[in-house]
């Protein structure tokens, strides 16, 4: 079979067909079905994670938890073990049937959710938090490896965009659904087994969500049929690529069935790509700049970690708002903040590139962190739960701006042949800060617990200190960042 239909003499045949490339086949219905199942699993994960926040106050009251312990649950229990489990779960997903790995992940986090409902002390809650973090760690690597298998390049951008946007709004939906689930569980208590009816609502909610995971597991297992020919609707590129061969005028075929393989870089014994810098030499030359980037963003994240994990608790603790109303308020705030922040992030990058060139990503991050620090002061003056939700939405705007910009920093600081390793290294380097954030706020809150708004003071103190220190460090690193980009661009 040849890729191109050609004739030696166009005039020789009235049925001449101009030189064309066989169009790529589109992904089938089963591919889109698989994407929908991945979204369902992601939303379930968002609901289970959000319930931890919505039900924190009832759990704290029942189990006499301190804010330091709550910070450990949200930091070390969830964030740390999610980060640590991502790499091994990605390895499993690359070597075994991904649907089975993902189904096992849903099973683990659903079981961990149910385990929370049985917890009689902090230790059991912490173990359950680890299970939840480990289970949800598989969502990212497995989803990002499945989508390229299911969609040809022409449709992959659309599929990624749909999944990415849906995942962002999944957090808002998770908050709304989580609050509604808590309310529904309370109202349907009389329909539950007699042995359950005496449990607190927060325990019953975790039990119910553990069982909700079962149909999602069955849905994930049906992906098997969606990974065959009917799903992908196309043949994945191989060494014999379906791409036109460069160098043939007008796309003309040589008449041979051989294909031009994509160039593959030769790798030396030390891990270097021949003609490019090795990973070891790259780190030796630029470790200071990379360390400053990680530390700057990490310090800011210490304060910004309060946005999702602690500010909603202020609404519940200071104003007595119930989980259902808390979920609705968080959902609206997240949705509004995400929309505004996403638009402003794109516009800010365009404006900054015109004014400061290569320094644009760092400059936008610096401005965003300083803005978040100033906005956080408003938490000391809230007078109602609605004020808290408004402040939460405002704080999310610079955070989402940073989320839009940060990938540019990660993707541009390393040559293409080192990019994956550098991004992995930077991500691992940020883990300690992600753990420290919720814990620091909990420790400060316990230290000032005699003050009526001590938790709000702890959040403001951590956000101001972390964001301003991070912004200052990033601003000081800006020149080194620009020099690094110039070296990378010069050698790419």
C-alpha positions as CSV (number, residue, x, y, z in Angstrom):
1,X,0.0,0.0,0.0
2,X,1.3,3.5,-0.9
3,X,0.4,6.7,0.8
4,X,-0.1,8.8,-2.2
5,X,-2.2,8.4,-5.4
6,X,-0.2,9.8,-8.3
7,X,-0.1,9.7,-12.1
8,X,2.9,10.3,-14.3
9,X,0.8,12.3,-16.8
10,X,-2.3,14.1,-15.6
11,X,-3.6,14.5,-19.1
12,X,-3.3,10.8,-19.8
13,X,-6.3,10.0,-17.7
14,X,-9.6,11.9,-17.4
15,X,-10.1,10.3,-14.0
16,X,-6.9,11.8,-12.7
17,X,-7.0,12.4,-8.9
18,X,-4.6,15.1,-7.7
19,X,-1.8,14.1,-5.3
20,X,-3.4,13.6,-1.9
21,X,-2.7,12.2,1.5
22,X,-5.1,9.6,2.9
23,X,-7.0,11.5,5.5
24,X,-6.5,10.4,9.1
25,X,-9.5,8.4,10.5
26,X,-11.3,10.0,13.4
27,X,-11.7,8.6,16.8
28,X,-14.8,6.4,17.2
29,X,-17.7,6.7,19.6
30,X,-16.1,4.4,22.1
31,X,-13.1,6.8,22.4
32,X,-15.4,9.6,23.5
33,X,-17.2,7.1,25.8
34,X,-13.9,6.3,27.4
35,X,-13.2,10.1,27.8
36,X,-16.6,10.4,29.5
37,X,-15.8,7.6,31.9
38,X,-12.4,9.2,32.8
39,X,-14.3,12.4,33.5
40,X,-16.8,10.5,35.8
41,X,-13.9,9.0,37.7
42,X,-12.2,12.4,38.0
43,X,-15.4,14.0,39.3
44,X,-15.8,11.2,41.8
45,X,-12.3,11.9,43.0
46,X,-13.1,15.6,43.3
47,X,-16.2,14.8,45.4
48,X,-14.4,12.5,47.7
49,X,-11.6,15.0,48.2
50,X,-14.0,17.9,48.8
51,X,-15.9,15.9,51.4
52,X,-12.8,15.9,53.5
53,X,-13.0,19.7,53.6
54,X,-16.8,20.0,53.9
55,X,-16.9,17.5,56.8
56,X,-13.8,18.7,58.7
57,X,-15.7,20.5,61.4
58,X,-18.1,17.6,62.2
59,X,-15.1,15.3,62.3
60,X,-13.1,17.7,64.5
61,X,-15.9,17.9,67.0
62,X,-16.4,14.2,67.2
63,X,-12.8,13.1,67.4
64,X,-11.4,16.2,69.2
65,X,-8.9,17.0,66.5
66,X,-6.5,19.9,66.7
67,X,-5.8,22.2,63.8
68,X,-2.3,20.8,63.6
69,X,-3.7,17.3,63.1
70,X,-6.1,18.6,60.5
71,X,-3.1,20.2,58.7
72,X,-1.3,16.9,58.8
73,X,-4.3,15.1,57.3
74,X,-4.5,17.6,54.4
75,X,-0.7,18.0,53.9
76,X,1.2,14.8,54.6
77,X,-1.8,12.5,54.4
78,X,-3.2,13.7,51.0
79,X,-0.6,15.9,49.2
80,X,2.6,14.0,50.1
81,X,1.4,10.5,49.4
82,X,-0.4,11.6,46.2
83,X,2.9,13.0,44.9
84,X,4.9,10.0,46.0
85,X,2.5,7.5,44.5
86,X,2.2,9.2,41.1
87,X,5.5,7.9,39.7
88,X,5.0,4.2,40.6
89,X,1.3,4.3,39.4
90,X,2.5,5.8,36.2
91,X,5.0,3.0,35.8
92,X,2.2,0.4,36.4
93,X,0.0,2.2,33.9
94,X,2.8,1.9,31.2
95,X,3.3,-1.8,31.8
96,X,-0.1,-3.2,32.5
97,X,-3.7,-2.8,31.4
98,X,-4.5,0.8,32.3
99,X,-8.1,0.1,32.9
100,X,-7.2,-2.4,35.6
101,X,-4.8,0.0,37.2
102,X,-7.4,2.8,37.2
103,X,-10.1,0.5,38.5
104,X,-7.7,-0.5,41.3
105,X,-7.1,3.2,42.1
106,X,-10.8,3.9,42.3
107,X,-11.2,0.8,44.6
108,X,-8.4,2.0,46.9
109,X,-9.7,5.6,47.3
110,X,-13.3,4.4,47.7
111,X,-12.2,1.9,50.4
112,X,-10.2,4.7,52.1
113,X,-13.3,6.9,52.0
114,X,-15.3,4.2,53.7
115,X,-12.5,3.7,56.2
116,X,-12.9,7.4,57.2
117,X,-16.4,6.7,58.3
118,X,-15.2,4.0,60.8
119,X,-12.4,6.1,62.2
120,X,-12.5,6.4,66.0
121,X,-9.2,8.4,66.3
122,X,-6.7,10.5,64.4
123,X,-4.5,7.6,63.5
124,X,-7.3,5.8,61.5
125,X,-8.1,9.1,59.8
126,X,-4.5,9.6,58.8
127,X,-4.3,6.1,57.4
128,X,-7.5,6.7,55.4
129,X,-6.0,10.0,54.1
130,X,-3.0,8.1,52.8
131,X,-5.3,5.6,51.0
132,X,-7.3,8.4,49.4
133,X,-4.1,10.2,48.3
134,X,-2.6,7.0,46.8
135,X,-5.8,6.1,45.0
136,X,-6.3,9.5,43.4
137,X,-2.6,9.7,42.4
138,X,-3.3,7.3,39.5
139,X,-5.8,9.6,37.8
140,X,-3.3,12.0,36.3
141,X,-0.7,9.7,34.7
142,X,-3.3,7.1,33.5
143,X,-5.6,9.7,32.0
144,X,-2.7,11.5,30.2
145,X,-1.4,8.2,28.8
146,X,-4.9,7.0,27.7
147,X,-5.9,10.0,25.7
148,X,-3.1,9.8,23.2
149,X,-3.9,6.1,22.7
150,X,-7.6,6.9,22.0
151,X,-7.4,10.0,19.8
152,X,-5.4,10.8,16.6
153,X,-3.3,13.9,16.7
154,X,-5.9,16.0,14.9
155,X,-8.4,15.4,17.7
156,X,-6.1,15.1,20.6
157,X,-6.0,18.8,21.3
158,X,-9.8,18.9,21.5
159,X,-9.9,15.8,23.8
160,X,-7.3,17.3,26.1
161,X,-9.0,20.6,26.2
162,X,-12.4,19.0,27.1
163,X,-10.8,16.9,29.8
164,X,-8.7,19.8,31.2
165,X,-11.5,22.3,31.4
166,X,-13.9,19.7,32.8
167,X,-11.3,18.7,35.4
168,X,-11.0,22.3,36.5
169,X,-14.7,22.8,36.8
170,X,-14.9,19.3,38.4
171,X,-13.5,20.9,41.6
172,X,-16.4,23.3,41.6
173,X,-18.9,20.5,40.8
174,X,-17.3,18.3,43.4
175,X,-18.0,21.0,46.0
176,X,-21.6,21.4,45.0
177,X,-22.2,17.7,44.7
178,X,-20.4,17.0,47.9
179,X,-22.6,19.4,49.8
180,X,-25.8,18.0,48.2
181,X,-24.8,14.5,49.0
182,X,-24.3,15.4,52.7
183,X,-27.8,16.9,52.8
184,X,-29.3,13.9,50.9
185,X,-27.7,11.5,53.3
186,X,-29.1,13.3,56.3
187,X,-32.6,13.3,54.9
188,X,-32.5,9.7,53.9
189,X,-31.1,8.4,57.2
190,X,-34.4,6.6,57.9
191,X,-34.0,4.5,54.8
192,X,-30.6,3.1,55.7
193,X,-29.9,-0.1,57.6
194,X,-30.9,0.1,61.2
195,X,-27.3,-0.4,62.3
196,X,-26.3,2.7,60.4
197,X,-29.0,5.1,61.6
198,X,-27.3,6.0,64.8
199,X,-24.1,7.2,63.2
200,X,-23.2,10.8,62.7
201,X,-24.0,12.3,59.3
202,X,-20.3,12.6,58.4
203,X,-19.8,8.9,58.9
204,X,-22.8,7.9,56.9
205,X,-21.7,10.2,54.0
206,X,-18.3,8.5,53.8
207,X,-20.0,5.1,53.9
208,X,-22.4,6.1,51.0
209,X,-19.5,7.5,48.9
210,X,-17.6,4.2,49.4
211,X,-20.4,2.4,47.7
212,X,-20.8,5.0,45.0
213,X,-17.3,4.0,43.8
214,X,-18.5,0.5,42.9
215,X,-20.5,1.5,39.7
216,X,-17.6,3.8,38.7
217,X,-15.2,0.8,38.9
218,X,-17.6,-1.2,36.6
219,X,-17.6,1.7,34.2
220,X,-13.8,1.9,34.2
221,X,-13.7,-1.9,33.4
222,X,-15.8,-1.3,30.3
223,X,-13.0,0.8,28.9
224,X,-11.5,-2.5,27.7
225,X,-13.8,-2.5,24.6
226,X,-13.0,1.1,24.1
227,X,-9.3,0.4,23.5
228,X,-9.8,-1.7,20.4
229,X,-10.3,-0.7,16.8
230,X,-13.8,0.5,17.4
231,X,-12.6,3.0,20.0
232,X,-9.6,4.6,18.5
233,X,-10.9,4.6,15.0
234,X,-7.4,5.0,13.7
235,X,-4.1,3.2,13.7
236,X,-1.5,4.7,16.1
237,X,1.7,6.0,14.4
238,X,4.4,3.4,14.2
239,X,7.9,3.4,12.7
240,X,6.1,3.3,9.4
241,X,4.4,6.6,9.8
242,X,1.4,7.7,7.9
243,X,2.9,11.2,7.7
244,X,4.0,12.5,4.3
245,X,7.7,11.9,3.6
246,X,9.6,15.1,3.4
247,X,11.7,15.8,0.4
248,X,9.3,14.4,-2.3
249,X,8.1,17.2,-4.5
250,X,4.3,17.6,-4.4
251,X,4.1,14.7,-2.0
252,X,5.0,12.3,-4.7
253,X,5.7,8.7,-3.6
254,X,8.8,6.9,-4.5
255,X,6.7,3.8,-5.1
256,X,8.3,2.0,-2.2
257,X,6.5,0.8,0.9
258,X,9.3,2.0,3.1
259,X,8.6,5.1,5.3
260,X,10.8,7.9,6.6
261,X,11.2,7.2,10.3
262,X,11.3,10.2,12.6
263,X,14.9,10.9,13.7
264,X,15.8,9.4,17.0
265,X,18.5,11.1,19.1
266,X,21.4,8.8,20.1
267,X,21.9,8.6,23.8
268,X,25.3,8.3,25.3
269,X,26.3,6.1,28.3
270,X,26.0,9.0,30.7
271,X,22.4,9.8,29.6
272,X,23.4,12.6,27.3
273,X,21.7,13.1,24.0
274,X,24.5,13.3,21.4
275,X,24.7,16.9,20.3
276,X,22.9,18.1,23.4
277,X,23.7,18.7,27.1
278,X,23.4,15.8,29.5
279,X,21.0,15.8,32.4
280,X,23.9,15.8,34.8
281,X,25.7,18.7,33.2
282,X,22.4,20.7,32.9
283,X,21.8,20.4,36.6
284,X,25.4,21.3,37.4
285,X,25.1,24.4,35.3
286,X,21.6,25.6,36.4
287,X,20.8,24.1,39.7
288,X,20.8,27.5,41.5
289,X,18.2,29.0,39.1
290,X,16.0,25.8,39.3
291,X,16.3,25.7,43.1
292,X,15.2,29.4,43.3
293,X,12.2,28.8,41.0
294,X,11.1,25.8,43.1
295,X,11.6,27.6,46.4
296,X,9.9,30.8,45.2
297,X,6.8,29.0,44.0
298,X,6.9,26.7,47.0
299,X,7.0,29.4,49.5
300,X,4.0,31.0,47.9
301,X,2.2,27.7,47.9
302,X,2.6,27.6,51.7
303,X,0.2,30.4,51.9
304,X,-2.0,29.6,48.9
305,X,-2.6,26.1,50.3
306,X,-5.1,27.8,52.6
307,X,-7.4,28.5,49.7
308,X,-8.8,25.1,49.2
309,X,-8.1,23.4,52.6
310,X,-8.6,26.1,55.3
311,X,-10.7,29.1,54.1
312,X,-13.9,27.0,53.7
313,X,-13.3,25.8,57.3
314,X,-13.4,29.5,58.4
315,X,-16.9,29.8,57.0
316,X,-18.0,26.6,58.9
317,X,-16.3,27.4,62.2
318,X,-17.0,31.2,62.5
319,X,-20.4,31.3,61.0
320,X,-21.8,27.8,61.6
321,X,-22.7,27.2,58.0
322,X,-23.7,23.6,57.2
323,X,-21.9,21.3,54.7
324,X,-24.6,21.6,52.0
325,X,-24.4,25.4,52.0
326,X,-20.7,25.3,52.4
327,X,-20.4,23.1,49.2
328,X,-22.6,25.4,47.2
329,X,-20.7,28.5,48.3
330,X,-17.3,26.9,47.5
331,X,-18.6,25.6,44.1
332,X,-19.7,29.1,43.0
333,X,-16.5,30.7,44.2
334,X,-14.3,28.2,42.5
335,X,-16.2,28.4,39.2
336,X,-16.2,32.2,39.2
337,X,-12.5,32.5,40.3
338,X,-11.5,29.9,37.7
339,X,-13.2,31.7,34.8
340,X,-11.9,35.1,35.7
341,X,-8.4,33.9,36.5
342,X,-8.1,31.8,33.4
343,X,-9.0,34.8,31.1
344,X,-6.7,37.2,33.0
345,X,-3.8,34.7,33.0
346,X,-3.8,34.5,29.2
347,X,-4.1,38.2,28.8
348,X,-1.5,38.9,31.5
349,X,1.0,36.6,29.7
350,X,0.4,38.4,26.3
351,X,0.9,41.8,27.9
352,X,3.9,40.8,29.9
353,X,5.6,39.2,26.9
354,X,5.3,42.5,25.0
355,X,6.8,44.4,27.9
356,X,9.4,42.2,29.5
357,X,10.0,39.4,26.9
358,X,11.3,36.2,28.2
359,X,10.8,37.2,31.8
360,X,7.0,37.3,31.4
361,X,6.1,34.1,33.2
362,X,8.1,34.9,36.3
363,X,6.8,38.5,36.3
364,X,3.2,37.4,36.1
365,X,3.8,34.9,39.0
366,X,5.4,37.7,41.1
367,X,2.4,40.0,40.6
368,X,-0.1,37.3,41.2
369,X,1.5,36.2,44.5
370,X,1.7,39.8,45.7
371,X,-1.9,40.3,44.8
372,X,-3.0,37.1,46.7
373,X,-1.1,38.3,49.8
374,X,-2.9,41.6,49.8
375,X,-6.3,40.1,49.2
376,X,-5.9,37.6,52.0
377,X,-5.9,40.4,54.6
378,X,-9.6,40.8,53.9
379,X,-10.2,37.5,55.7
380,X,-9.7,39.4,59.0
381,X,-12.7,41.6,58.2
382,X,-15.3,39.1,57.0
383,X,-18.7,39.4,58.7
384,X,-20.6,36.5,57.1
385,X,-20.1,33.2,55.2
386,X,-20.9,35.0,51.9
387,X,-18.0,37.3,52.6
388,X,-15.7,34.3,53.0
389,X,-16.9,32.8,49.7
390,X,-16.4,36.2,48.0
391,X,-12.9,36.4,49.3
392,X,-12.2,32.8,48.3
393,X,-13.2,33.6,44.7
394,X,-11.0,36.7,44.7
395,X,-8.0,34.7,45.9
396,X,-8.6,32.1,43.3
397,X,-8.1,34.6,40.5
398,X,-4.3,35.1,41.0
399,X,-4.0,31.5,41.8
400,X,-5.5,30.4,38.5
401,X,-3.5,33.1,36.7
402,X,-0.4,31.3,38.1
403,X,-1.7,27.9,37.1
404,X,-2.0,29.2,33.5
405,X,1.5,30.7,33.6
406,X,3.4,28.0,35.5
407,X,3.4,25.4,32.7
408,X,5.3,28.0,30.6
409,X,8.0,28.1,33.3
410,X,8.2,24.3,33.5
411,X,8.3,23.7,29.8
412,X,10.8,26.4,28.9
413,X,13.6,25.9,31.4
414,X,14.9,22.8,29.8
415,X,15.8,21.5,26.4
416,X,13.3,19.1,24.8
417,X,15.3,16.0,25.4
418,X,15.5,16.8,29.2
419,X,12.1,18.3,29.7
420,X,10.3,15.3,31.2
421,X,13.0,14.7,33.7
422,X,13.4,18.3,34.7
423,X,9.6,18.7,35.2
424,X,9.5,15.6,37.3
425,X,12.4,16.9,39.4
426,X,10.8,20.3,39.9
427,X,7.5,18.7,40.8
428,X,9.2,16.4,43.4
429,X,11.0,19.4,44.8
430,X,7.8,21.3,45.4
431,X,6.3,18.4,47.5
432,X,7.8,19.5,50.9
433,X,6.2,23.0,50.5
434,X,2.8,21.5,49.6
435,X,3.0,19.4,52.8
436,X,4.3,22.4,54.9
437,X,1.4,24.7,53.9
438,X,-1.6,23.1,55.5
439,X,0.5,22.0,58.5
440,X,1.9,25.5,59.1
441,X,-1.5,27.1,59.2
442,X,-2.7,24.4,61.6
443,X,0.2,24.9,64.0
444,X,-0.2,28.7,64.0
445,X,-4.0,28.3,64.5
446,X,-3.4,26.1,67.6
447,X,-0.9,28.6,68.9
448,X,-3.5,31.4,68.8
449,X,-6.7,29.3,69.4
450,X,-7.7,31.4,72.4
451,X,-8.4,34.3,69.9
452,X,-11.9,34.2,68.4
453,X,-10.6,34.5,64.8
454,X,-7.3,32.7,65.4
455,X,-7.7,30.5,62.3
456,X,-8.2,33.5,60.0
457,X,-5.1,35.1,61.6
458,X,-3.1,32.0,60.9
459,X,-4.2,31.9,57.3
460,X,-3.4,35.6,56.7
461,X,0.0,35.2,58.5
462,X,1.0,32.2,56.3
463,X,-0.3,33.7,53.1
464,X,1.4,37.1,53.6
465,X,4.7,35.5,54.7
466,X,4.8,32.8,52.1
467,X,3.5,34.8,49.1
468,X,5.6,37.9,49.7
469,X,8.8,35.8,50.4
470,X,8.1,33.7,47.3
471,X,7.5,36.7,45.1
472,X,10.7,38.4,46.3
473,X,12.8,35.3,45.6
474,X,11.2,34.9,42.1
475,X,11.8,38.5,41.3
476,X,15.5,38.2,42.4
477,X,15.7,35.1,40.1
478,X,14.2,36.8,37.1
479,X,17.5,37.7,35.4
480,X,18.9,34.2,35.9
481,X,15.7,32.7,34.5
482,X,16.1,34.9,31.4
483,X,19.7,33.8,30.9
484,X,18.7,30.2,31.3
485,X,16.0,30.5,28.6
486,X,18.4,32.1,26.3
487,X,20.9,29.2,26.7
488,X,18.1,26.7,26.2
489,X,16.9,28.4,23.1
490,X,20.4,28.8,21.7
491,X,21.0,25.0,22.0
492,X,17.6,23.8,21.0
